Amino acid sequence: MKAYGPVPSRRLGFSTGINNIPPKTCSYSCIYCQLGITTNLQVDRRSFYEAAEVVQETERKVVQASRKGKKIDYLTFVPDGEPTLDISLGREISLLKPLGISVAVISNASLMWHADVREELQQADWVSLKVDAVSGNIWRRIDRPHKSLKLADILEGILEFSHSFQGKLVTETMLLQGLNGESGELQKIAGFLAELRPDIAYLSVPTRPPALRAAIPASEQVLNMAFHIFSKQSFRTELLISYEGNAFASTAKAEDDLLAITSVHPMREEAVVEFLKQAGGSWQDIKKLLSAGSLIELEYEGKKFYMRNLPGRRS
């Protein structure tokens, strides 16, 4: 499915997700990625799905949500990989505009050095760009980029985009213990963001099972230090560390919706229970999906999570 939800978002209210990239195709293989290890590491933009197909599935989800009285605040490109790898992204955003719903794109920013990517993202209403580090060695340890990528080019592209973008620009920095939580690196990131002047700079930690166990959430002490360092700059800073809640919506067949959501967004056990309740399903549906190997169960920070069995998670 190329569209899913609506799902609760800590930043965007209720969002209908758009999955324009097949699993797990990305320019990074971040150690904290909730979708697992990248199995197709690439930087060349190309067409993955027909733009019309992506738009039609999204329109269908919007209609289904409307019929069930479900609110949609944003149509959000947050797929099984990096959304800007899709060479049809600009066309898809353009074709979605007549729906009258704000369009968001959540990107790892790795292709912002491409002029065409920057131009296409100008059409979005809300763009999130990842800035986990500004020191090359730390960036490589956390984000594990494609070998052809250069951090200096990416940062320059982000700055250039910020100078012309008319929508809402936010950044996200994932804080990991022993990696980017040192005062020196945090000062450097804050200095870069001061040039960027985002509407909001989010500080986050992993809240779902990461790709590698080495991705340990930063301590409360590090989070507090980072918040104070960022807050001294000329941009608004917010912590993105709370649970988004259980208000996941089903608009079609429960099993299909569950697999579509967990392909991109692993769900906590209580969220799955609530989802099944409002969708008219039962835990027997989960057992069937687990038995078929379509769904897997993970444990993280004392909580059980369920996600679609993607290639990057099979190890």
Protein Blocks (a to p, Z undefined) as FASTA:
>chain_A
ZZecjdddfklopaddddfbccdddfbdcfklcnbpafbdcfbdcdfbdfklmmmmmmmm
mmmmmmnopacfbdcdddfbdfklpmklmmmmmmmmmnopacddddehlmmmpmklmmmm
mmpmbdcdddfbfcfklmmmmnopafkbcfklmmmmmmmmmmmmmbdcdddddddehilm
cfklmmmmmmmmmmnopabdcddddfbdcfblklccddfklmmmmmmmmmmmccdcdddf
bcebjadccfbdfklmmmmmmmmmccdfklmmmmmmmnopafklmmmmmmnomaccddee
hiacdddddfklmZZ
